[in-house]
Amino acid sequence: MNRLLIIHYHLNPGGVTRIIESQVKSLKEFDPSLQIIVVTGHCENPDIIRRHGAEIIINSKLNYLSSKTSDLNSEYKTIMSFFSGLFQKEDIIHVHNLNLGKNPLLTLAISEFAFKGFPILNHAHDFAEDRSQNWQFLKDIIERKFGKNLSSVLYPYLPNFKHATLNSFDKRRLIDYGIPEEKVFLLPNPVSFSGSETELNYSDIRTKICEQLKIDSGKKLVTYPVRVIRRKNIGEYILLASILSEEANWLVTQPPRNPAEIKPYEQWKNFCKMETIQLIFEAGVSIDFETLIRSSDFCFTTSVKEGFGMVYLEPWLLDTPVIGRDLHQITEDIKQSGIEFPLLYNAMKIPFKNKLVDFPSLSMSDQQSFISNLKRREELKNEVLNENSFIEKLLNSVNKSIIDKNKSTIIQEYSLNHYAKQLQKIYQKLVK
């Protein structure tokens, strides 16, 4: 391998950017002589790459493609010309979310270089097949505008084109698409925290946090450690907060960044205020995230869709158990690595229109109406408790031996060093 080129649409704050930074950091620590160039369409802070010893090249044509772009041929030629001047046959080209449908011209261009024999790894975090608008965007441009077969562009049958997935569920998906198993690699994300172990008294820190947030320090502290977006299923968290309000303080760390998510988020905040549900929003804005997680009794997830599921792993490194909704397609791999989850539940079943339904299947307005009714009708609350027996034990303490074992397993199986070794093995197979 001459150089490693890592390509993504942008390096805005978020999951993929974080993984790219981990990728660069782990590989440079493993092999300082490796030349890494990160190629992206936008980056407000290039130092997140340069500080780890890699180069960065920014070309706005690689960022998300607007559906209003008129001269697609010219845009495509510009991207092809840029890559022609950059790529060398001895390079490894590692592209993140190549087939997501955010820039079909980039997808098409990388496909062209694949057919020219360049070694390419498609690192799939998410899939356009799960997003109808993205899938249609790919079809409109690649098939209708450029007359190419979409399947052969996204999944070319070439010895120099391989795939990496975050979990076994997505690996099986690609194999079901007809991709040979030996061309699909399982590549779980690395998990780490930058903060070092300290001798701080987190009992005292927790007391100060409760004073700052004006919450009862005698109750347990439950934290929802992610941004509030729809797939994170905030309504279910609010439902449980209203049921178990006497047992714990319920916190949410961050608001959404996506403008499309802000309106429903504000509606949930207003709903909690109107219904006097004691849930603290944006706790992570005023309190250091790592300190907040370490001081919490539990981190809670109600998510109904994840790419990798970092939330199931990170908190254990800070000695905080993870509880909440079990996403089997995500936790399957994690459990197989030896990590235990004593307080996960499969579904939240509630009575609705004379039948039992899973709570996240309801619209936001129906969820809010149900929570309002539950707060006013003790018999409805009792019915929910009867149908969901896990609620009674949900905030039980987790044995310290489980916490310590999970933490040790994560350090061993999901470390940056382990990640670098996995990447190197994949790159070696890519050029054979």
N, C-alpha and C positions, 0 to 999 in steps of 0.2 A: 504493500500500500504506500503510495506516494504521499497523498494528503487525504484528510477526511473533510468532506464538505457537508455541513449540516444545514438543511434548508427548511424554512417555515415562513408562512405568510407575514407574520409580525412577531415581535417580542413584547407585546403588551403584557401587563401583569396577569397571571393566570396559570392554569395547570400545565399546559404544554411548554410555556416559557420556563417554568420552574424545572421541568424535566430536562429541557435542553441545557439549562445551566448545570444541572446535576450531571448530565452526560459529559459536558466539557470538563467539569471539575474532576470527575472520577477518572476519565481517560488520561488527563494530564498528570494526575497524581500517580496513575499506574505506569504511564510511559511519557515522561516529560519531553522526550524528543519528537513525539507525534505532532505533526503540523495540522492544526484544526482551524478551519475557516467557517464561520457561521454566516450564512447568506439569508437575508430577510428583507421584507418590504417596508418595515417600519420598526424603529427602536428609539425610544426617548432617552434611554440610559445605556449606551453601548458598554459602559464599564462593567455591567453584569456579566459580560463575556470576556472583556479584555483583562479583568482582574484575575482570571484563571489561566491566562497565558495563551488565549486564542485570538485570532483576528476576526473582524466583523466587516461585512460588506452590506451596504443598504441600497436597495434598488426598489423604488416605490411601485414598479410594475409587477412586483411579486405579491403585493398586498391583495386583499379581497378585491375582486373584480365587480364593478358596478353593473347592474343589469341594464343601465342606461347607456353603457359604452357603445358608441356607434361604429367606429372603425376597428372591428375586431381583427381584421387581417393585419393592419399596421401594428396593433398592440402585440399580436402573436409574433410577428417578425422581429420586433424589438426584443422580446423575451428570448427568442431563439438566438439572436445575435449576441445578446449578453452572455448566455450560457456557452455559446460557441467560443467566446473569448476567455471563458473562465475554466471550463472543464478540461481535464486531461485524462487520457485513457487509464492511467494508473491510479486515479482517484477512486475513493469510495464515496458515493453520493447517498447520504442518509436523509430522506425527506419525511417530515412529520405531517401526518394527516393529508397526504397527497391527494387522496380520492374523496375528500369531504365535500367538494363542490363549492368551495369558497372562491376559487379562481380556476375555472375550467381551462383557461389558456395555459396556466402553469402546469396543470395535470397533463395536458396534451403535449406540451414541450418536453417534459420529463419522459413521457412515453416515447417520443421520437428518439431521444438519446438512449433509451433502453434498447430500442431496435437497432441502434448503431453499435451496441455492444458495451456501453458503459455500465459498470456495476452499480446497481441501485437497490436500496432497501426502503420499502414503503412501511413506515412506522405508524400503524393505525391506532389512534386514540379513540376516534369516533367514526361513524359510517354515514355516508350520504343516503344509503338505503333506509336509514331510520328517520330521515328528514325529507319529506316529500318536496319541499321547495328547492332544496339543494340538488336532489336527484333530477328534478325537472330542468334545473339550470344546466347541469351536465349534459343532459340529452339535447337540449335546445342548441347548445354551442358545439359540442363535439360531434353529434350525429347530424343535426339539421344544418348547421352552419358550415362545418368542415367535412361532413360526409364520412366520418370515421365510425367504425364499429365501437360502441361504448365499452363493451365487455373487454375487447382486446386492448383498449387504451388503459382501462383501470386495472386489469388483471392479465397482462401479457404472459403468454406461455414461453418464457425465455429462461435460459440457465443463469443469466446475470441479473435477474429481477426476482427479489425475494421479499417476504413480508414479515413483520413483527407485530404481535398483538399483546395487549396488556393482561389478558386472562384467557383461560381455556375455552370459555364460552365463545369468544370472538375467534379463537383459533379454529374451533369446530365449524363456525360460520363460514370461514374462508375455505375450509376443506369441503364443506357442503356446496360451495360455489364451483367446485371442480379443481381447485388448486391442490397439487400434490402435497401431502403432509410434510415431506422433507423440505419444502420451500416456505413453510410457515413456522416461525420461531416464537416461542412463548418468552416474553420479555417484561416481567413485572417491574413496575417503577421502583426506584430506590426510595428508602424512607430514612430521613435524618433530621435532626434539629441542630442549628448552629450553636445554640446555647450550651454551655458546659455545666456539668453537675456542680451544685453549690451546696453550702451548708445553711442556706437561708431557712428560717423558720416559717414554713408556709402556713402554719396555723395563725401566726401573727399577721402575715400578709393577707390571708383570707379575711381576717377580721377587718383590716383596713379597706379591702375591696367592698365588703358588705356595708361599711360606713360610707364609702364613696358613692355606692349605688343606692344607698338608703334602703337596704333589705335586711331581713331578719338573719342574724349570724347564727341563730340556733337551728335553722333549717339546713338541709342538704343543699348543695350548689350543683345545679344541672346546667350544662352549657351546650348549645347548638353551635358547633365550631366552624360554620361555613356561611357563605353569603346566601341570602334569602332569594332563591330563584325557584321557579315552579316545580322543577323535578326534585327539589329538596323537600317538597311536601310539608310546608310550614303549617298548614291547617291541622295536620295530625299532631304536630308538636303542641300547638295551641290547645287542642282538645285534651291532650294528656296533662298539660299545665293547668287547665281548669279543673280536671278531676283530682289531681294530686297537688293542689295549691297549698294544702296544709303541711305536706311532707317536705316540700323543697321550694327553693327559689329557682325560677326558670329564666335562663339568659339566652340571648341571640347575639353573636359577635359582630356581624357586618351586614350592611345594606347591600343591595345589588348594584352592579356597575352598569349593566345593560339597560339603556333607556326604556326598552319594552317591558322590563321587569319592575320598574319603579312604581307605576300606578297600582298594580295589585299589592305590592309591598306596603304602600301607604294606606291602602284599604284595610289590610290586616292590622296595621298599627292603630288606625282609627277604630276598628272593630274592638280590639282589646281594650282601648281606652273607654269606649262606650259601655262595654260589658264588664268593666272593672276587673279584667283578668290581669293578674300581677305578673306580667312578663316584661323583662327588661330588654329592650332592643338596643343594638349598637353598643353593647358593652365593650366590644373589642376596639372601639374607636378611642376610648379614654383610658383603657387598661391594656398593657402589653399582652399580646396574645399568648405567649408561652407562659407568662406568669399566671394568667387567667386559667389556662388549661391545667397547670400544675396544682392550682388551688381548688379546682373543682372536684366534686365527688365523682361525677360522671360526665363523659361527653356523649351526647345523644344524637343519633341519626334517624331521620324518618324518610330519607331519600328513597325514591322509587326507581331511579336510574343513575348509574354511575359508569364511567369508563374503566377506572381502576379501583376506586374505593379507598383513597388515602385516609379518609376519616376512620376507617376500621383499624388502621395501623398506628398512625402518628401518636394519638393520645397515650397509648401504652408506654411509649418511650419516656413520657413525662409522668409515669406512674398513675395514670388516670384511666380507669376502665371505660370501655366503649359499650354502650347499651343502645337498644332501639330496634328498628326494623331490619330484618335479615334479608339481604338481597342474595339469593343463593347463587346466581350466576357470577357474582363477585366474590362472595365469601368461600366458595368451593375451593379455590386455590389456596386461600389464606388458611383455611382450616386444615387442608392437607399438609401445609408446612408445619403444623403442630400448634397453631394458635387456637386458644379456647375462647368461646363467647358464651358465658353462662347466662347472660341476660338479654338475649336477642329474641324477638318474636316474629312470627311469620306474616301476620296480617292483623289489621284492626277491623273487625267485623261490627257493623252497627245496624240497628233496625231502621229501615227507611222504606216508606210506602209499602208496608206489610211484607217486606222480605229483608233478608240479611245481605248487606253489600259491604265491600271493602271501602273504607272511608275515602281514600284518594280518588276513587272513581267518580265521586260527586263533583259538581261544579263548585266554584268558590262560594257562590251565594247560598247553595244548599248546605255546604259545610258550615258556613256561618250561622244559618238558621238552625241547624242541628245543635251546634254548640250553645246557642242562645237558649234553645228548648231544654237542653240538658242542665243548664245552670238553674233553670226555673222549676224543673220537674225531677224530684228525687227518684221517682220510680223509673224514669228513663235512664238516669245515671246508674241505678242498680241493675237495670237490664244490660247496659253496656259492660258493667263489671262482671256480670254473670257470663256473658258471651265471650269475654276476653279475660280469662282467669290469670293471664300473665301480669296484668296490671297490678294486682295485689302484691306481687313479688318483684316488681320492676326495679324498685329502688333499694333492693337488698344489697348489703355490702358484698363485695367480691373479695374472696380470700387472697391475702397478700402473696401466697405461693403461686397463684395463677397469674397475678400481675407480674411478678418477677420472672416467671417462665416465659410469658408472652414477650416481655421486654427483651429477654435474652435471645429468643428465637428471631425476633425482628432484627436485632443487631447483627445476627449471624446470617440470616437468609435475605435480608433486604438492604444490606450495607452498600455504600458507594463502591467499595472495593469489589464486592461480589458482582455488582452491576457492571463495572468495567471489564471484569473477566468474561461475563456473558456477552457483552458487546464485541469484545475481541474475537471470541469464538465465532460469532455470527459473521463478522467481517472476513475472517479466514475462509469460511465456507462460501462466502459470496464471490470470492475471486478464484476459487478452485475450478 
